[in-house]
Amino acid sequence: MLCIGAVVLASFYGGPVSYSILFGLIFVALVSYIYLLVVYLFFKLYQVVQSKHITAGEPVPYYFVLQNEYLLNFCRIKTKMYSTFSYVEKMPEDNEYELLPNESARYDTKLICRYRGEYKVGISRIIITDFLKLFSVTYNVPEPIGVVVSARIVPLKSLRIENNPALNSYKENTRLSTDQDAAVRDYMPGDPQKAIHHKLSAKTGDLKTRLTYGEEKQGIAIYLDTGRISSDEYVFIPVENKCLEIALALVNYYSGLSIPSLLEFARPGSRSTAYTERQDETGDASFYESCRLNCSGLHEMDSFAASVSAIQFRAADDNGFMARQLLSQPSFRNCMIAFIIVMKAGKELNEALNELSVSGVTSVVYYVGYDADVSGILDLPNQTVIPVHPEDDLTKVM
């Protein structure tokens, strides 16, 4: 407004006073801009985090230093942090600094990462403003801090499942064959041959398997869907982190009860090690291998958690296909209870869940997503479906 007024004054009235005001304003603006360039070139930033290997939710020491190595006074230097995946404790509301010549400002605090993954933390950019607040320049930090974050273990006192079958259950066990007069069902791949009811199979023309019942302390089986749902890290990192947290919370809970756990998932493989192959619509083949992690007790939780945090999620959109392949394994039909952690629902997943239900397996499905619509999952006997938002507190939803 001053510049416009000075131009109007010089245009209509002229004279040394009006022109002095006009050129004075132009000179001030030019000096302010040159000052910004000087600050931009000569201020220094140092930031340090105690460790680049962090567990989600655990605070780690972090500090940064702003240094003035020039002869001018640096004013209005404001820091901006990466705030989506991490945050810094107790940052001042007016996060603005003024540095005298050869002066530095250090701020010690703690850094907390929200999610498992590998991403940047700390200061992302610095905004520099001149004395008169005419101009501002943004300095993007060229070498931000990168950290590797492990999934945390959420301790659970109990599970929300009514009549938790993992603590005291009599279940169908196709591995026992003591009761030859037990009921029968249709044969399923993986059933032992000695359990086949030959007379009834010959009579009906379809293979039949004897059902026997017995009490046995068996482990739990967990299927983890490792199909990536998006290419946007702001979408998939929180969702994948919550899936891993659920798996670790379940294993930690049952390990405290001395019940062994088995985690099944798929990861990218080569043609020589491929568990299965599937061609997409473009004709490209993707190879995956079945991976299995076991935990027999609390003494193995540290190594188990490290292995879970290193799980790679696949970019292919074949969640249901891999669920059908892995849930058909005998380890799921012979377990005490099956936990299924998925991010998408579809026909193939429902078929796999239906087979588990027909086999008499109790299952719990955790459907993780921002808008988890559980209506796409079949309502089956012996099955519980629990929607989980990426920001939910597991001690309340599980």
Order of alpha helices (4+ residues) and beta strands (2+ residues): alpha-alpha-beta-beta-beta-beta-beta-beta-beta-beta-beta-beta-beta-beta-beta-alpha-beta-beta-beta-alpha-beta-beta-beta-alpha-alpha-alpha-beta-alpha-beta-beta-alpha
